[in-house]
Amino acid sequence: MLTEQQVARSWSTLFKGTITEKTFEKAESLLRSLRPESPLRHRLASELSEIRRRHLQQSNA
């Protein structure tokens, strides 16, 4: 299991550059590595939802 600091560091580098389906898979994997009650997990899950929404909007434009 990764520490919250490791997840936060990996998360910030994950979304630099081109976002693909593989990016979302890696992000979900990072979320699963956090405890379910972790505040960081909840924050990043919300962030991932927003990134997905924006990515879909750009893809459909």
C-alpha positions in Angstrom: 0.0 0.0 0.0 1.3 3.4 -0.9 1.4 6.3 1.5 -0.8 9.3 1.0 2.2 11.4 0.1 3.3 8.9 -2.6 -0.2 8.9 -4.0 -0.4 12.7 -4.1 3.0 12.9 -5.8 2.1 10.3 -8.4 -1.3 11.9 -8.9 0.2 15.3 -9.7 2.5 13.8 -12.3 -0.1 11.6 -13.8 -2.2 14.4 -15.4 0.7 16.3 -16.9 0.6 15.9 -20.7 -1.8 13.9 -22.7 -4.7 12.3 -20.9 -5.7 8.8 -22.2 -7.9 6.0 -20.9 -4.7 4.5 -19.5 -4.3 7.7 -17.4 -7.8 7.2 -15.9 -6.9 3.5 -15.2 -3.8 4.5 -13.3 -5.7 7.2 -11.4 -8.3 4.7 -10.3 -5.5 2.3 -9.2 -4.0 5.1 -7.1 -7.4 5.7 -5.5 -7.8 2.1 -4.6 -4.4 2.1 -2.9 -5.8 4.6 -0.3 -7.9 3.7 2.7 -11.7 4.1 2.0 -12.0 6.6 4.8 -9.1 8.7 3.6 -9.9 12.4 3.0 -7.3 12.4 0.2 -9.2 9.5 -1.5 -12.4 11.5 -1.4 -10.8 14.7 -2.7 -9.0 12.9 -5.5 -12.1 10.9 -6.5 -14.0 14.3 -6.9 -11.1 15.6 -8.8 -11.0 12.6 -11.1 -14.7 13.0 -11.8 -14.2 16.6 -12.8 -11.2 15.7 -15.0 -13.2 13.0 -16.7 -16.1 15.4 -17.3 -13.8 18.0 -18.9 -12.0 15.3 -21.0 -15.3 14.1 -22.4 -16.4 17.6 -23.2 -13.2 18.2 -25.1 -13.5 14.9 -26.9 -17.0 15.7 -28.0 -16.2 19.2 -29.1 
